[in-house]
Amino acid sequence: MTGKYLAVKKKEYVKYSNNLDNKFDTLAEYLKKMGYYTAAFVSNPNLRMNQGFEQGFESFSEAGEQGWDSQKMTVEALNLLNNYQGDKPIFIWLHYLEPHIPYTPSKEFLRKFENDRLYKENDKILELDPDNNSSSYSSNGYIPKAAFQENKYNLTYYIACYDAEILQADYYIGRLLNGIKDDTIVILTADHGESLGEHGKYFTHAENIYDELLSVPLIIKDSRYFNGGRKITAVVSTVDIVPTIMNRIAPFWYFFNKNRFNGLDLSGMLDGKNTGRKYIYSYYPWALSIRDVREDVKYIKVIKGMAELYFLPDEYANHINDGSLRVIRIREKLRKELKKWKNASYPITADINSKKASLDDQTKELLKSVGYLK
């Protein structure tokens, strides 16, 4: 939402407000100043009012006590579009929660996966954490408490539920697309992936920064700018989304303001141009990583822990102790570049003036329902 490498420092961030400080400009703020009507519909309680994500939105609607599934989210957005009487162009941000633990798709979507070939041939019986891990969404090789469904221990059952939630969201996003104008710019992405058994983690997304969590879709539809149906395999970052939009909407403004962003405009890639990027940085509270996008090599530094080096797409064979000259050269280069990035004060602290929040019972229940609180 900012085009910057931002991160919160509070480990229990869900109990705090103002996680995105108002010193940082958001996409909604930029577009509002350029004459857009801005509206948001969010279903994840982490994005609730007073967290900072509401900056720049004239209408900011969040899920109530019952939460919003993808059907409700789509209905809310279409109601706004169908009843809008203004003459401004519209920017809408929809944050669908599916797929997300607990995986509870409608039966009609689950039936499409529950007994397919994958379900029957690749099963594994899992257990609940016998040590009763304090984090309800932590895996450590077991079913997280927040994901567990009574009497369900089969790996493929949970994967079927996850796939069904993807299909459910896809169906209702399709309903949304059928209800908007063809010249609308549509960008679909995600905030994270999910561990479905990779690296011994199940049904979680807060345990590491391997690619099963970092690799997310980026689909752009812009009928005025380019013809559809092209697949670009170059690795980019979600930090590029805001600058790409701003250069599309206001190229003159972007030319003089591109230094506001850590991300890059991706439009030149349509003509085969290189963005000029060498590295992509990723991070979570316990680790940092740098990826060389040209050589497809990834270096991970665990805070107060070991380093790892992978030649992608293989993230199982750790080459950190490889003594060959080529690997040593790559390792030291990435280590130095990551240190340089961190010494430049990245990632930038986003929750500068956050304060302990007084959570009402409704918000607590919503946070518990998706595993963020015990």
Secondary structure as the mmCIF struct_conf table of DSSP 4:
data_model
#
loop_
_struct_conf.conf_type_id
_struct_conf.id
_struct_conf.beg_label_comp_id
_struct_conf.beg_label_asym_id
_struct_conf.beg_label_seq_id
_struct_conf.end_label_comp_id
_struct_conf.end_label_asym_id
_struct_conf.end_label_seq_id
BEND BEND1 GLY A 3 LYS A 4
STRN STRN1 LEU A 6 ALA A 7
TURN_TY1_P TURN_TY1_P1 LYS A 11 GLU A 12
HELX_RH_3T_P HELX_RH_3T_P1 TYR A 13 LYS A 15
STRN STRN2 TYR A 16 SER A 17
BEND BEND2 ASN A 19 LEU A 20
TURN_TY1_P TURN_TY1_P2 ASN A 22 LYS A 23
BEND BEND3 PHE A 24 PHE A 24
HELX_RH_AL_P HELX_RH_AL_P1 LEU A 27 LYS A 33
TURN_TY1_P TURN_TY1_P3 MET A 34 GLY A 35
STRN STRN3 TYR A 37 VAL A 42
HELX_RH_3T_P HELX_RH_3T_P2 PRO A 45 LEU A 47
TURN_TY1_P TURN_TY1_P4 MET A 49 ASN A 50
BEND BEND4 GLN A 51 GLY A 52
TURN_TY1_P TURN_TY1_P5 PHE A 53 GLY A 56
BEND BEND5 GLU A 58 GLU A 58
STRN STRN4 SER A 59 GLU A 62
TURN_TY1_P TURN_TY1_P6 GLU A 65 GLN A 66
HELX_RH_AL_P HELX_RH_AL_P2 SER A 70 ASN A 83
BEND BEND6 ASP A 87 LYS A 88
STRN STRN5 ILE A 90 HIS A 95
BEND BEND7 PRO A 99 PRO A 99
BEND BEND8 ILE A 101 PRO A 102
HELX_RH_AL_P HELX_RH_AL_P3 LYS A 107 LEU A 110
TURN_TY1_P TURN_TY1_P7 ARG A 111 ASN A 115
BEND BEND9 ASP A 116 ASP A 116
HELX_RH_AL_P HELX_RH_AL_P4 ARG A 117 GLU A 121
BEND BEND10 ASN A 122 ASN A 122
STRN STRN6 ILE A 125 ILE A 125
STRN STRN7 LEU A 128 LEU A 128
TURN_TY1_P TURN_TY1_P8 PRO A 130 ASP A 131
BEND BEND11 SER A 134 SER A 135
TURN_TY1_P TURN_TY1_P9 SER A 136 TYR A 137
TURN_TY1_P TURN_TY1_P10 ASN A 140 GLY A 141
BEND BEND12 TYR A 142 TYR A 142
STRN STRN8 ILE A 143 ILE A 143
TURN_TY1_P TURN_TY1_P11 LYS A 145 ALA A 147
TURN_TY1_P TURN_TY1_P12 GLU A 150 ASN A 151
STRN STRN9 ASN A 154 ASN A 154
HELX_RH_AL_P HELX_RH_AL_P5 LEU A 155 ASN A 178
TURN_TY1_P TURN_TY1_P13 GLY A 179 GLY A 179
BEND BEND13 ILE A 180 ILE A 180
TURN_TY1_P TURN_TY1_P14 ASP A 182 ASP A 183
STRN STRN10 VAL A 186 THR A 189
BEND BEND14 ASP A 191 ASP A 191
STRN STRN11 SER A 195 LEU A 196
BEND BEND15 GLY A 197 GLY A 197
HELX_RH_3T_P HELX_RH_3T_P3 GLU A 198 GLY A 200
STRN STRN12 TYR A 202 THR A 204
BEND BEND16 HIS A 205 GLU A 207
BEND BEND17 TYR A 210 TYR A 210
HELX_RH_AL_P HELX_RH_AL_P6 ASP A 211 LEU A 214
STRN STRN13 LEU A 218 LYS A 221
TURN_TY1_P TURN_TY1_P15 SER A 223 TYR A 225
BEND BEND18 GLY A 228 GLY A 228
BEND BEND19 ALA A 234 ALA A 234
HELX_RH_3T_P HELX_RH_3T_P4 THR A 238 ASP A 240
HELX_RH_AL_P HELX_RH_AL_P7 ILE A 241 ILE A 249
HELX_RH_AL_P HELX_RH_AL_P8 PRO A 251 ASN A 257
HELX_RH_3T_P HELX_RH_3T_P5 LYS A 258 ARG A 260
BEND BEND20 ASN A 262 GLY A 263
HELX_RH_3T_P HELX_RH_3T_P6 SER A 267 ASP A 271
TURN_TY1_P TURN_TY1_P16 GLY A 272 GLY A 272
STRN STRN14 TYR A 279 TYR A 284
TURN_TY1_P TURN_TY1_P17 PRO A 285 TRP A 286
STRN STRN15 ALA A 287 ASP A 292
TURN_TY1_P TURN_TY1_P18 VAL A 293 ASP A 296
STRN STRN16 VAL A 297 VAL A 302
TURN_TY1_P TURN_TY1_P19 ILE A 303 LYS A 304
BEND BEND21 GLY A 305 GLY A 305
STRN STRN17 ALA A 307 PHE A 311
TURN_TY1_P TURN_TY1_P20 LEU A 312 PRO A 313
BEND BEND22 TYR A 316 ALA A 317
TURN_TY1_P TURN_TY1_P21 ILE A 320 ASN A 321
BEND BEND23 SER A 324 SER A 324
HELX_RH_AL_P HELX_RH_AL_P9 LEU A 325 ASN A 343
TURN_TY1_P TURN_TY1_P22 ALA A 344 SER A 345
BEND BEND24 PRO A 347 PRO A 347
STRN STRN18 ILE A 348 THR A 349
BEND BEND25 ALA A 350 ALA A 350
TURN_TY1_P TURN_TY1_P23 ILE A 352 ASN A 353
STRN STRN19 LYS A 355 LYS A 356
HELX_RH_AL_P HELX_RH_AL_P10 ASP A 361 SER A 369
TURN_TY1_P TURN_TY1_P24 VAL A 370 GLY A 371
BEND BEND26 TYR A 372 TYR A 372
#
